[in-house]
Amino acid sequence: MADVFEVLRRWGGVARRGDLFKDGITRMEVEAALTAGTLVRPRRGIYAVPDADPLLVRCAATSSRLTCASAARHHGFWVLREPDEVHILRTDGRYDSGRAVVHRQSWWPPEPRSHVASRADVLLHALRCLPELEALVMVESAVQQGFSLDFLLERLQGRRNGPARRVLEAVEPGADSLLETLAREQFRRAGLSVQTQVQVEGVGWMDVLVEGFVDVETDGQVHNEPLQRAKDYRRDRAAQLRGYEVLRYTYSDIVERPEAMVAEVREVVARRRALGGLTAVG
């Protein structure tokens, strides 16, 4: 019985009947697992573990692969928001199993037995399909994993790929989270001078330093923990004692209300300069 689950594990938890048979699983083993309830048949000719990803089941049933934003989490990429429609790869363009965004071009083959497109295809589809900031956070997380920007640039030549190349030009290595990436880009688009991951003696690393003196910290869920909050308070005091203004923003601030965040930072910058024309902290 263990062989069934080992084969399904290699297929990501779901496989077509013919693929199971090709991998050496017998009809008797499949029927025994179905009877025991340790294997399910979500669609005709499709077998899966009980908690299989429904999107992978859909791909197995339609001979397609997840790609673009729908496949980001499978590769460990950051995702700004889940897509309203599933994004799938089918090079023949045919798809008759519900609403979907169908991508036809493939640049790099997927892993064997995978229902998910390759990392290269997922990123290239995102760059040509998604809004700029959504594509940017995915690519920056891929770069953090060691993915080559040159590889992407080489495959995005020509006028039609101009918007995608602009996204790649905005990529910076070293971002700790999608929140940092988004905040940095919002400030830059507002015409503010920005540095990221700035190390200050006695303070530590600043997420985003605006105009040389506004320390913007992008707080994910870990900052809600009591020990982390106490550490943040100590760090903020250290920064303020050295002349920095400190502002902290949460996920909802950065993702849902970016205009308000930018306006507040602008106000702090203007007030600081009005008090004495001060700019960067020396």
N, C-alpha and C positions, 0 to 999 in steps of 0.2 A: 504493500500500500504506500510505502514511503516514496517509491519511484514516481508515483503520480504527482505528488506534491513537489518533488524535486524538479520535475519537468515543468510544472506550472510556475514554479518560482523563477525558472529561467525565462519563461514567457511573460513575466510580470503579473502573474496571478490569473491569467486568462489565455485560452488557446482554442483554436479550431480543432474539431475532432480529427481531421486528417493529419494535423501537425502532431497531435498526441500519438497517433498511431505510427507516424514516421519516426518519432523519438522513442519507439519501443514499448509504448503502453498498450496493453491488450484491452479488448472490449470487456472482458471479464473484470479487469481491474477498475475500469471506468464505472461499470454497473455496480460493483461492490461499493465504491466510494459514494455513488449517488444514493444507494440504499442506506448507507450509514449516515448520510447527511453532511459528510465532510467535503462533498463536491456538489456544485449546483450546475444546472443547465439554464442560464438566463435567456438564451435564444436558441433556436434550432441549430444544431451543429456546433454550438459554442459551450465550452465547459470552463468553470472558474471556481476559485475558492470563494466561500460565502461572502467575504468582505471585499471582493474585487472592486476596483475603481470602475464605476459605471461608464465613464468615458472610454476606458480601455476596452471594456466589453463592446461598446459601440464600434470602436475601431476594428476589433477582431471580426465583428460581424460584417463590416463593410470593406474589408481589405484596405483600410486607410491607416494613417498614423497621426497622432496628435502633434501639433506644431504651434508655433507662434506663442501667444500668451497662454494658450491652453496647456502647453507642454513645459512652461517655464519652471514650475515647481518640481517637475520630475528630474530636471537637471540641476536643481539647487539654485536657480536664478531668482533674483528679487522680482516681485510682482507688485505693481502699484495698485491694480484692481483686477478682479476676475472678469474675464470677458463675458458679455451678454450672450454671445453665441460661441459654440465650439469651433476652434480653428483646426482644420485637418489638412493633411497632405495627400493628394491623389494626383499623380502625374497625368492621368488621362482626363482629369477634370470632372469626372462623373461622380455624382453623389446623390442618392435618392432616399436618405434615411433621416429626414428632418432638416431643420434649418442649420446652416453651418457656413463658415467662411472657408472656401476651398482654395488652397494654395497648390499650384501645379508644378513649379520649378523645384528641382532638387540639385544641390551642389555637392553633397557629401553623403555617403550611405550611412544608415543607422547601425546600431549595434545588432548583431544577429539575434533573432527571435524577439525583437523589440517592437512594440506598438507605438513607440514614440520616435519622432524624427530625430536626426542627429543634432548635436549642439549647434553645429554650423548652420544647418537648415533652419532651426528654431530662431536663431539670432538674425539671420538674413531675412527671414519672413517678417520678423518683428520690425526690423528697420524699414522695410518697404510697406508695412501695413499699419502699424500703430502710431498714435500721436507721439510727438517727439519725446516728451518726458517719460512716457511709459516705455518706449524703446530704450531710452538712455539708461534707466535704472537696471534693465535687464542686461545691457551690454556691459555696464560698469561692474556688475556682479560677476559676469563671465570673465572679465579682465582680472578681477581679483583671484579667480581660479586659475589664471595663467593662459587664458585664451588670447590668441594673437589678433591685434587690431589690423595688422597688415593683411592677414588672411581675408578679413572682411572687406577692407578697402579694395583689394585686388579684384573682388567680385562685384563691386558696386561702381563700375565705371559708367560713363555716359550721362547725358542730361537728365534722364528720368530718375536717376539715382542721386541727384543733387541733394534733396532733403535728407536722405539716409547718410550721406557723407557729412552733412552738417551736424548730425547727431554724433557721429564718430569724432568729429573735431572737438566736441564738448566733453568727451570722456576724459576723466582724470583717474589715475591709479591711486589707491590708498583710502578711498572712502570707506567708512565703517558700516554704513547702512544706507538704505534708499532714502531715509529722511535727510541725511547729510547731503546726498546728491541733489535732492529736490530743493532744499534750502539754498544751497550754493547757486543753483541755476536761477532760482527766483530772484536772488539778490543781484546776480550778474545781469539778468535781463532788465532789471530796474536801474542799471547804470552805476551800481555801487562796486567799489573795489573789494575783492574777496580773496582771502587765502584760506586754505583748508589744512587741517591736521598740523597746526602750528604748535610747536613745543615751547613752553615758557618755563624758565627755571623757577622753581618754587610753587608752580601751579600744575604743570603737566601738559597734556595735549588738549588744545582747543579745537572743537569740531570745525567751526567756521569763524574766521576773524574778519569783520567788516570794517573797512576804512582804517584798519590798523589799531582800533581801540574798542570795538564792540564785539565781545565774545558771545557768539550765539551757540548755545548748546542744544542739540537735537536729542530729545529724551524718548527712548523706546520704553517698553514695559518694564525692563529691568530696573529703571530708575524709580519705580513705585515701591521697591523693596526697602524696608527700613534701614538696613545697613548701607545700601547704595545711596539713599537720600542723605544720611548723615555724612557720607563721604562727599557728596555733591555740595552740601552746605559749607564744609571746610574748604573745599576747592574754590567755591565762589568767593568766599571771604578773602582767600589768598589772592585771587585775581583782582578783586576790588581794591585791596590794599596796595596793589602795584599800579593802580590807575586805570584799569580796564572797566568798562561797563559790561555787565553780564545779563543776558536775557536767555531764558529757557523756553523751548517750545515743544509741544507734544505732537504725536501723530496727527490728531485732529486739527491742530493749529496749522501744521505744515501742508497736509494733504487737502483739507477741506476749506481752510481759510487763509490761503497764502497771501492774498492781497492785504489782509489786516496785519499779518506778520511783517510784511515789507514796509507797510506804513508806519508801524511802531518803531522799527529799526531806523527808518528815515528820520523820525521825530527825535530819537535819541542822538543821532548823528548831528542833526541841525542844532539841537539844544547845546550839545557839547561844544560845538564850534562857536556858537553865539556867546558862550561864557568866556571865551578867550582865544578863539581861533585855534584851539588844540586839535591835532590830528593824531598821528600814530603815537603810541606810547614808546618812549625811548628806552 
